[in-house]
Amino acid sequence: MNLSSYIDWSDNIVNSAIKDLTITKKVDRYTRAGQFGKFIVCPHCNQGATVFHFSWSALSCQHCDTMVEKNQWRLL
């Protein structure tokens, strides 16, 4: 299994599990992704994605197509 298919597989598993979680930590200017990336959650649709850097000011959610500012994304 290569890295991209593993990331897609894990994103699907986590997205189905986070519907019941309350996530309180948000992305800030000190958030770093690390070597394996971070899983962030959209505040509008509660779906997530893995990101590998935070050199952006806003990001469009892949699930609901909403443009979300960096400091509104939540960390899992």
C-alpha positions in Angstrom: 0.0 0.0 0.0 1.5 3.3 -1.0 1.4 6.5 1.0 -1.4 8.3 -1.0 -3.8 5.3 -0.8 -3.0 4.9 2.9 -3.9 8.6 3.5 -7.1 8.3 1.6 -8.0 5.1 3.5 -7.3 6.6 6.9 -9.1 9.9 6.0 -12.3 7.8 5.2 -12.0 5.9 8.5 -11.4 9.0 10.6 -14.2 11.0 8.8 -16.7 8.3 9.7 -15.5 8.3 13.4 -15.3 12.1 14.1 -19.0 12.7 13.7 -19.4 12.0 17.5 -16.3 13.9 18.7 -16.1 17.4 20.2 -13.0 19.0 19.0 -11.8 22.1 20.7 -8.3 22.8 19.6 -8.0 25.1 16.5 -5.2 25.8 14.1 -3.1 28.8 15.0 0.0 30.4 13.7 2.2 28.1 15.8 0.7 24.9 14.4 3.1 22.7 12.5 2.3 19.7 10.4 5.3 17.5 11.2 6.7 14.7 9.0 3.5 12.8 8.6 1.0 15.7 8.4 -1.9 16.8 10.6 -5.5 15.9 10.3 -7.7 19.0 10.2 -11.5 19.2 10.4 -13.8 21.6 8.6 -16.0 23.6 11.1 -18.9 23.6 8.6 -19.4 20.0 7.6 -17.2 18.2 10.2 -15.3 16.3 7.5 -11.5 16.2 7.6 -8.4 16.0 5.5 -4.7 15.6 6.0 -2.4 18.6 5.4 1.4 18.5 5.3 2.0 22.3 5.7 0.3 25.4 6.9 1.7 28.0 4.6 -1.8 29.1 3.5 -4.3 31.7 4.9 -7.5 30.0 3.8 -8.3 26.5 2.4 -11.3 25.2 0.5 -12.9 22.2 2.1 -12.8 19.2 -0.2 -16.2 18.0 1.0 -18.5 21.0 1.2 -16.5 23.5 -1.1 -16.6 26.2 1.6 -13.6 28.5 1.9 -12.4 28.4 5.5 -9.9 30.7 7.1 -6.8 29.0 8.7 -7.7 29.9 12.3 -11.2 28.3 12.0 -10.0 24.8 11.1 -9.9 22.4 14.0 -7.2 19.8 14.8 -8.0 16.2 15.5 
